[in-house]
Amino acid sequence: MLKRWIFALATLCAIAAASPAAAEWKRAESERFIVYSQGGERELVTYVQKLETFDYIVRLRLGLSTDAPPRKFPVYLLRNRRDLLQVLPGAGENIQGVYIPRNDDIFALSMTGGDHTLLHEYFHHLSIATGGLAAYPGWLVEGLAEYYATADVLQSRVTLGGYEDNTAYWLSQSSWLPLETLLTERPSVINTSAVAPTYYPVAWLLTHYFMNDESRRPLLQAYVRDVSAGGDPVEAMQRATGMDLAALKTELRGYMRDRITLTRYSFQRAPAEITVTTLPPSADDLLLIGQRLSDGVADEDKAPTLAAIRTAAARYPDDAFALLQLGRAEMDLGDKAIGEATLQRVLEIEPANVGALQRLAAERIDHARDETDYQASLATIREARAYLARAYQADPTHFYTLQMLAETRQWSQSYPNDNDLLTWDQAFNLAPQLPNIRFGYANALMQAGKNDEAIILMKPIANAPHNDGQAEAAQQMIDRALAGQAPLSQEALDAAADEPSEPVDEPAPQ
């Protein structure tokens, strides 16, 4: 099963991005999604409608607001493994999709047939954005993601409660992860265990047991309240169900054999408005490998990746999109002077190109951090803020611009003032999924003496089932806030936010 909240480590693929793609890239935009595909327009529109309906039913079931989100979620539909390797070189054979939250973008990849992974990860994306599941234990968050990921979605009907064949196999043919371990340990702690592949299936089954029966849903709510108040997870489950874990396991096995049911919801809902555009030819060569830059490139792969982008971009010497990818690649992997000149050329063609303005600002901020002379660093920060002001004017809703604007204020002795906290809050509302924004905002809140608000920001990270380094740093921030101590250093928070998670193949039946 794909390891959640993934920052995939890139390795080299064959330079597939250097050869033109066989079909044009299309971009479909709805109220909540931006979906890229090389398939037919009718199929693309149908897919976006499915995502809109899925979002609606999850919000409806969890009692969340159905208002449009402040940021639309990008999804890249991939035709085959070759497409996947353009973004994630070295991805495991069984990976069907991945969720990638990075500094400058938050997006998902989904191969043909990978809907389960995409819906699972979108559930996480949505639940973190709303904050409604912040107090839920890790097994339940994953169980709910699995429960909703099996949804059978039509325009006016959604069926919940189904299961994957892989899930059925592990539950029926393998020894289960002990319920005590499920309730008390993170998945990363048990990854090497022989029963680790049953973590998600057992979490799904226990969640299904509660969610698909209206009389048992209050028991689950009681369990969550108990654990949130500090109750022992095992004892809380026993109090909620009236059974010890051995009896509960027996109950679950009987439920699996005889009582798995489906729940159908029918509703009248107008189709989502969807606009489809065709991207320029440069996207055929550079769209996916450009997303590789957003995810990060391993040291040993930098030179070949740079060569691939240089070769592809050379075909489009006056194309702003191609030049943007080339400029980013040179800045990150090659010659910074060439990268600077290339990005300046982008701004000559498109003065309001947000990607170029952000990358130039980020370079100034990095330089200022390395500068030993304070006055020189301030001058560099002023350059960064000038680029960011232009980026904000072009798009005031981009979280990365707001995040960097807040970070540049750290050079001021008046930081953090009320306006700084407002800037962090705007960035957070746009991208609550990003740990670096949560950490940066919580750090500023604690410096301003707003410890209770900082604790609220840190709880979802501290409770997350993956990324142990981030969870540990978040818990340290909570402990420091409760004790009235200073927050962790910015360096420590940056290191935790950048903690990588490798893609893990979904365990196949043996």
C-alpha positions in Angstrom: 0.0 0.0 0.0 1.3 3.4 -0.9 2.9 5.1 2.1 0.8 8.2 2.9 2.0 11.8 2.9 4.8 11.0 0.4 7.7 13.0 -0.6 9.1 10.5 -3.1 12.8 10.3 -3.6 13.7 10.5 -7.3 16.1 8.2 -9.1 17.0 8.2 -12.8 14.6 7.0 -15.5 15.5 6.6 -19.1 15.3 10.1 -20.6 11.8 9.5 -21.8 10.8 13.1 -21.5 13.1 14.0 -24.3 10.8 12.5 -26.9 7.5 14.0 -27.9 4.3 12.5 -26.5 1.8 10.8 -28.7 -1.2 12.8 -27.6 -2.0 16.4 -26.6 -2.3 17.3 -23.0 -5.7 18.6 -22.0 -6.6 20.6 -18.9 -10.0 20.3 -17.3 -11.0 22.7 -14.6 -14.1 22.5 -12.3 -15.0 24.1 -9.1 -12.7 21.9 -7.0 -10.3 20.2 -9.4 -7.8 20.8 -12.2 -7.2 17.5 -14.1 -4.6 17.0 -16.8 -4.9 14.1 -19.3 -3.8 12.9 -22.7 -7.0 11.0 -23.2 -10.2 12.0 -24.9 -12.2 15.1 -23.8 -15.4 13.1 -23.1 -13.6 10.7 -20.8 -11.8 13.5 -19.1 -15.0 15.4 -18.3 -16.6 12.2 -17.0 -13.6 11.7 -14.7 -13.8 15.2 -13.3 -17.5 14.8 -12.7 -16.7 11.6 -10.7 -14.2 13.5 -8.6 -16.7 16.3 -7.9 -19.3 13.8 -6.8 -16.9 12.0 -4.6 -15.9 15.2 -2.9 -19.6 16.0 -2.4 -20.5 12.7 -0.8 -17.5 12.7 1.6 -18.3 16.2 2.7 -22.0 15.3 3.1 -21.3 12.1 5.2 -18.7 13.8 7.4 -20.8 17.0 8.0 -18.3 19.2 6.3 -18.9 22.4 4.4 -19.7 22.0 0.7 -18.4 25.5 -0.1 -15.8 25.7 -2.9 -12.3 25.3 -1.5 -9.8 28.2 -1.7 -7.5 26.2 -3.9 -8.4 23.6 -6.6 -6.6 20.3 -6.4 -4.5 19.3 -9.4 -4.5 15.7 -10.7 -2.3 14.3 -13.5 -3.9 11.2 -15.2 -1.1 9.0 -16.5 -1.5 6.4 -19.3 1.2 4.0 -18.3 4.2 3.3 -16.1 6.4 5.3 -18.5 4.5 8.4 -17.7 4.8 7.7 -13.9 8.5 7.3 -14.2 8.8 10.8 -15.8 7.8 12.2 -12.4 8.9 9.4 -10.0 11.9 7.6 -11.5 12.4 4.3 -9.7 8.8 4.1 -8.5 7.8 0.6 -7.4 6.1 -1.8 -9.8 2.8 -1.8 -7.9 2.4 1.9 -7.4 -0.7 3.1 -9.1 -0.7 6.7 -7.8 0.9 9.1 -5.4 0.1 12.3 -3.5 2.9 14.8 -3.5 2.8 17.9 -1.3 5.8 20.2 -1.9 6.7 23.8 -1.3 5.5 25.1 -4.7 2.7 22.7 -5.5 0.4 20.0 -4.0 -0.8 17.5 -6.6 -1.6 13.8 -7.3 -0.6 11.4 -10.0 -3.0 8.6 -10.9 -2.3 5.8 -13.5 -5.1 4.2 -15.4 -6.8 1.9 -12.9 -5.4 3.8 -9.9 -8.6 5.4 -8.7 -8.5 3.7 -5.4 -5.1 5.3 -4.5 -6.2 8.7 -5.7 -9.5 8.6 -3.8 -7.7 7.4 -0.6 -5.2 10.3 -0.9 -7.8 12.8 -1.7 -9.7 11.9 1.4 -6.6 12.7 3.4 -6.1 15.9 1.5 -9.7 16.9 2.2 -9.8 15.8 5.9 -6.6 17.8 6.7 -8.0 20.9 4.9 -11.2 20.8 7.0 -9.4 19.9 10.3 -12.4 17.8 11.2 -10.4 14.6 11.8 -7.5 16.2 13.7 -8.2 14.3 16.9 -8.7 10.9 15.2 -6.2 8.2 15.8 -4.0 7.1 12.8 -5.7 3.7 12.2 -9.1 5.4 11.9 -7.9 8.1 9.6 -6.5 5.4 7.3 -9.5 3.2 7.8 -11.8 6.0 6.7 -9.6 6.8 3.7 -9.9 3.1 2.7 -13.6 3.0 3.4 -14.3 6.0 1.1 -11.7 5.0 -1.5 -13.8 2.0 -2.6 -16.8 4.2 -3.4 -18.7 3.4 -6.6 -19.4 6.9 -7.9 -22.1 7.8 -10.4 -23.5 11.3 -11.2 -26.6 10.9 -8.9 -25.7 7.9 -6.8 -22.8 6.8 -4.7 -22.4 3.3 -3.2 -20.2 3.0 -0.1 -18.9 -0.1 1.8 -17.3 -2.0 -1.0 -13.8 -3.6 -0.8 -10.8 -4.3 -3.0 -9.9 -7.9 -3.9 -6.5 -7.3 -2.3 -8.1 -6.3 1.0 -10.3 -9.4 0.9 -7.2 -11.6 0.2 -5.2 -10.3 3.2 -8.1 -10.6 5.6 -9.1 -14.1 4.5 -5.7 -15.7 3.8 -3.3 -14.1 6.2 -2.7 -13.7 9.9 -4.1 -10.4 11.1 -2.1 -7.6 12.7 -3.1 -7.7 16.4 -5.8 -5.2 17.2 -3.7 -3.9 20.1 -0.9 -3.0 17.6 -3.4 -1.4 15.2 -4.8 0.8 18.0 -1.5 1.8 19.5 1.3 1.9 16.8 2.0 3.9 13.7 2.2 2.0 10.4 5.9 2.9 10.1 6.7 1.1 13.4 5.3 -2.2 12.0 6.5 -1.9 8.4 9.0 -4.8 8.8 6.5 -7.1 10.6 5.2 -10.2 8.8 1.6 -9.0 9.5 2.3 -5.4 8.3 0.4 -5.9 5.0 -2.8 -6.4 7.0 -2.6 -2.9 8.6 -4.8 -1.2 6.1 -7.2 -4.2 5.5 -7.8 -4.6 9.3 -8.2 -0.8 9.7 -10.7 -0.8 6.8 -12.7 -3.7 8.4 -12.9 -2.1 11.8 -13.9 1.2 10.3 -16.5 -0.5 8.0 -17.9 -2.3 11.1 -18.7 1.0 12.7 -19.5 3.2 9.7 -21.9 0.9 7.8 -24.3 0.5 10.8 -26.1 3.6 12.1 -26.4 2.0 15.6 -22.6 1.5 15.8 -21.5 4.9 14.6 -22.2 6.5 18.0 -19.9 3.9 19.5 -17.1 5.1 17.2 -17.8 8.7 18.2 -17.6 7.7 21.9 -14.3 6.0 21.2 -12.8 9.1 19.5 -13.9 11.3 22.3 -12.4 9.0 24.8 -9.0 8.8 23.0 -9.0 12.6 22.4 -9.4 13.1 26.1 -6.3 11.1 26.8 -7.9 7.6 27.2 -5.8 4.5 26.5 -6.6 3.4 23.0 -7.2 -0.2 23.9 -9.3 0.5 27.0 -11.2 3.2 25.0 -12.1 0.6 22.4 -13.2 -1.9 25.0 -15.3 0.7 26.8 -17.0 1.8 23.5 -17.8 -1.7 22.2 -18.3 -3.5 25.5 -15.9 -6.2 24.3 -12.3 -7.1 25.0 -10.0 -7.3 22.0 -10.2 -11.0 21.6 -14.0 -10.9 21.5 -13.9 -7.9 19.1 -11.6 -9.9 16.7 -14.1 -12.7 16.8 -16.9 -10.3 16.1 -15.0 -8.8 13.2 -14.3 -12.2 11.6 -18.0 -13.0 11.8 -18.9 -9.6 10.4 -16.5 -10.2 7.5 -18.0 -13.5 6.6 -21.7 -12.8 7.0 -22.6 -9.1 7.4 -20.6 -6.9 5.0 -23.2 -4.7 3.3 -23.3 -1.8 0.9 -24.9 1.6 1.5 -26.3 3.5 -1.4 -27.0 7.3 -1.5 -29.1 8.8 -4.3 -29.4 12.5 -4.7 -30.2 15.2 -7.3 -27.3 17.3 -8.1 -26.5 19.4 -11.2 -23.4 18.4 -13.1 -20.3 20.4 -12.3 -19.3 23.1 -14.8 -16.1 22.0 -16.5 -13.9 23.9 -18.9 -11.4 22.0 -21.1 -8.5 23.6 -22.8 -5.6 22.1 -24.8 -2.1 22.8 -23.6 0.7 24.0 -25.9 2.9 21.4 -27.6 5.7 22.2 -25.1 3.6 20.5 -22.4 3.8 17.2 -24.3 7.6 17.2 -23.7 7.9 19.0 -20.4 4.7 18.8 -18.3 5.6 15.6 -16.4 9.3 16.1 -16.1 8.5 19.6 -14.8 6.5 18.0 -12.0 9.6 15.9 -11.2 11.4 19.2 -10.3 8.6 20.0 -7.9 9.1 16.6 -6.2 12.9 16.9 -6.0 15.7 15.1 -7.8 18.3 12.8 -6.2 21.9 13.9 -6.5 22.9 11.1 -8.8 20.1 12.0 -11.2 20.6 15.7 -11.5 22.9 15.8 -14.5 20.8 13.4 -16.7 17.5 15.1 -15.7 19.0 18.5 -16.5 20.2 17.2 -19.9 16.7 15.8 -20.7 15.1 19.2 -19.9 17.7 21.1 -21.9 17.1 18.9 -24.9 13.3 19.2 -24.7 13.2 22.9 -24.0 15.5 23.6 -27.0 12.6 22.7 -29.2 10.6 25.7 -28.0 13.1 28.6 -27.7 10.4 31.3 -27.3 7.8 29.3 -25.3 7.3 30.6 -21.8 6.3 27.3 -20.3 9.4 25.5 -21.8 11.6 28.3 -20.6 10.1 28.2 -17.1 11.0 24.5 -16.8 14.5 25.1 -18.1 15.0 28.0 -15.7 13.8 25.9 -12.8 16.1 23.1 -13.8 19.1 25.3 -14.2 18.5 26.9 -10.8 18.1 23.6 -9.0 20.4 21.3 -11.0 22.7 23.2 -13.2 24.1 26.7 -13.8 22.3 29.3 -11.6 23.4 32.2 -13.9 21.8 30.5 -16.8 18.8 29.8 -14.7 18.5 33.5 -13.7 18.8 34.6 -17.3 16.3 32.1 -18.5 13.7 33.1 -15.8 14.3 36.7 -16.7 13.5 35.8 -20.3 10.2 34.2 -19.1 9.3 37.5 -17.5 10.1 39.4 -20.7 7.5 37.2 -22.4 5.1 37.0 -19.5 5.7 39.7 -16.9 3.2 38.2 -14.5 4.5 34.6 -14.7 4.0 33.5 -11.1 6.3 30.4 -11.3 9.2 32.5 -12.6 8.6 35.2 -10.0 8.4 32.7 -7.2 11.6 30.9 -8.2 13.6 34.1 -8.5 12.3 35.1 -5.0 13.2 31.7 -3.5 16.7 32.0 -4.9 17.1 35.4 -3.2 15.8 34.0 0.1 18.2 31.1 0.0 21.1 33.5 -0.7 20.1 35.8 2.2 20.1 32.8 4.6 23.7 32.1 3.6 24.8 35.7 3.8 26.9 36.5 6.8 26.5 40.3 6.5 23.2 41.4 7.9 22.8 44.5 5.8 23.6 42.6 2.6 21.0 40.0 3.6 18.4 42.7 4.0 19.1 44.0 0.6 18.7 40.6 -0.9 15.5 40.1 1.0 14.2 43.4 -0.5 14.8 41.9 -3.9 12.9 38.8 -3.0 10.0 40.8 -1.7 9.8 42.8 -4.9 9.4 39.6 -6.9 6.9 38.3 -4.4 4.8 41.5 -4.6 4.6 41.0 -8.4 3.6 37.4 -7.9 1.0 38.3 -5.3 -0.5 40.9 -7.6 -0.7 38.3 -10.4 -2.2 35.7 -8.1 -3.1 36.6 -4.5 -4.3 33.0 -3.8 -1.0 31.1 -4.3 0.1 29.7 -0.9 3.8 29.6 -1.8 3.9 33.3 -2.5 2.3 34.0 0.9 4.6 31.6 2.7 7.7 33.3 1.3 6.3 36.7 2.1 5.9 35.6 5.7 9.4 34.1 5.8 11.0 37.2 4.5 9.6 39.1 7.5 11.8 37.0 9.8 14.7 39.4 9.1 12.7 42.2 10.8 13.0 42.9 14.6 9.2 43.4 14.7 8.5 39.9 13.5 5.9 38.5 14.1 3.4 41.3 14.1 -0.3 41.0 13.4 0.1 41.4 9.6 2.7 38.5 9.7 0.3 36.3 11.4 -2.4 37.2 8.9 -0.1 36.3 6.0 0.7 33.0 7.6 -3.0 32.4 8.2 -3.8 33.1 4.5 -1.1 30.6 3.4 -2.4 28.0 5.9 -6.0 28.3 4.7 -4.8 27.7 1.1 -2.5 24.8 1.9 -3.1 23.3 5.4 -1.7 20.0 4.0 1.9 21.4 4.0 3.8 20.7 7.2 6.3 23.5 6.5 3.4 26.0 6.5 2.0 24.6 9.7 5.4 24.6 11.4 6.2 28.1 10.2 2.8 29.4 11.3 2.9 27.7 14.7 6.5 29.0 15.2 5.2 32.6 14.6 2.1 32.0 16.9 4.3 30.8 19.7 6.6 33.8 19.4 3.6 36.0 19.6 2.4 34.2 22.7 -0.5 32.5 21.0 0.3 29.0 22.2 -3.2 27.5 22.2 -3.6 28.3 18.5 -0.2 26.8 17.8 -1.2 23.6 19.5 -4.3 23.3 17.3 -2.1 23.6 14.2 0.3 20.9 15.4 -2.2 18.2 16.4 -2.9 16.8 13.0 0.8 16.4 12.3 1.4 14.8 15.8 -1.5 12.4 15.2 -0.6 11.5 11.6 0.1 7.8 11.1 3.2 8.4 8.9 6.3 10.7 8.8 7.5 10.0 12.3 10.1 12.8 12.3 7.3 15.4 11.6 5.1 13.8 14.2 7.8 14.0 16.8 8.7 17.6 16.0 5.0 18.5 16.2 4.6 16.8 19.6 7.7 18.7 20.8 6.1 21.9 19.7 2.9 21.0 21.5 4.9 20.1 24.7 6.8 23.4 24.5 3.6 25.4 24.0 1.9 23.7 26.9 5.0 24.5 29.1 5.2 28.1 27.8 8.6 27.5 26.3 10.1 28.9 23.1 9.3 26.9 19.8 11.8 24.7 18.1 14.4 26.5 16.0 13.4 27.3 12.4 16.3 25.0 11.3 14.8 22.0 13.2 11.3 22.7 11.9 12.6 23.0 8.3 14.4 19.7 8.7 11.3 18.0 10.0 9.0 19.5 7.3 11.4 18.2 4.6 11.4 14.6 5.9 11.2 12.3 2.9 8.9 9.4 2.6 9.6 6.8 -0.1 6.8 5.3 -2.2 6.0 1.8 -1.0 4.5 -0.8 -3.3 1.1 -2.0 -2.5 1.5 -5.6 -1.1 0.3 -8.0 -3.7 -1.4 -11.4 -2.8 1.1 -14.1 -2.3 
